Amino acid sequence: MKSKKKIVLAYSGGLDTSIILKWLQENYNAEVICYTADIGQEIDKKKIITNAKKFGVKNIIIEDLRDTFVKDYVFPMIRGHAVYEGVYLLGTSIARPLIAKDQIRIAKRFKAYAVSHGATGKGNDQVRFELGYHYFGPKIKIIAPWRIWKLKSRTDLINYAKKNGIPIPKDKKGAPPFSVDDNLFHTSTEGKVLEDPKNSAPEFVHQRTVSPEKAPTRSTLVSINFRNGDPISINGKKLRPAKLLEKLNQLAGKNGIGRVDLVENRFLGIKSRGVYETPGGTLLVHAHRAIESVTLDKETMHKKDNIMPRYAELIYNGYWYSKERFKLQKIVDLKKNKVNGTIKLKLYKGNVIIESRVTDSKAYSMKKVSFEENKSFNKSNVEKFINFHKKKLRN
């Protein structure tokens, strides 16, 4: 007897992907394999397995990718100081390339003919997933239910779930939930009351951070040590990448740090509003810029700043595996071996304050900047410098 074809579904165990699982089974004569990437999101492995088994799924794969996610995706992005449209630290964007890569690995392992995802037809994630799929498995078919099926809205999904006995989770107010994405780096919340930009975000949508008004009245001090451009320890204690970010999330979150309410320009041309929480990532960006300020030369720092908007846009648009992003990453990392030292931060009611910068680097010279007279800086050359730039002014 000929075996069924196989489809690997990126499965969270939640409402959307449970509906997709049922829909795939109804519309394709194929075995569905459920794949979950553990990248630090709030995850209930027993629930994922139980929900998948309800639909007769035989193969349920849950891969722990937390350290890989932080070390090979988050840290390189932090080195590039990637910020989209001034404030967004790209927490969702940076997760999709890794999930896509590993999902294709699983598809090849099971000799699946197709992969599927739960990204909506209006969002960026469908692009991010599918560019990753194409890069690692160009011959594997992609099934994007939101672009195919007749379920056109969140209401349609809920009705389909009720019809098929799929549990509908509730949010803290007892209604169907917001659209939430989370991983070790961030949490994003979209939909419902947030769709109207004139509405304030309800406090209860924030999951990782306390309100700055309710944060402790005493500040928290935290020291982050960097080696070759990456953080390796907190307050003198070495930690694995995932544990390090987890610890920073806790410290920043309880001090009300890392909230962003953004109306962004999606890759597809739609404006959308999201509430993002990136507590630990916010600390890392501040600390990394601070350690570079005393370890790198002006030209290198300014070159990085010049390419950053394009670098961030590539990540946002799903071009993590593009030649252009690889090229920019080489520029970002050109002198990362010089970025060594310790930054002390003060955390207080939503604020990140640089307390101190300690490094063995010679890039910063106290003698040259001192207001006391010394021979390390030749002031007689300043007039020549100014005269040179006077001529350039009119060129």
Secondary structure, DSSP 8 states (H G I E B T S, - for coil): ----EEEEEE--SSHHHHHHHHHHHHH-SEEEEEEEEESSS---HHHHHHHHHHTT---EEEEE-HHHHIIIIIHHHHHTT--BTTTB--TTTTTHHHHHHHHHHHHHHTT-SEEE----TTSSHHHHHHHHHHHH-TTSEEE-GGGTSS--SHHHHHHHHHHTT------TTSSS--EEEE-SS-EEEESGGGGSTTS---GGG--S---GGGS-SS-EEEEEEEETTEEEEETTEE--HHHHHHHHHHHHHTTT--EEEEEEE-TTS-EEEEEEE-HHHHHHHHHHHHHHHTTS-HHHHHHHHHHHHHHHHHHHHT-TTSHHHHHHHHHHTTTGGG--EEEEEEEETTEEEEEEEE---SSS-HHHH-SS--SSS-THHHHHHHHHHHHHHT-
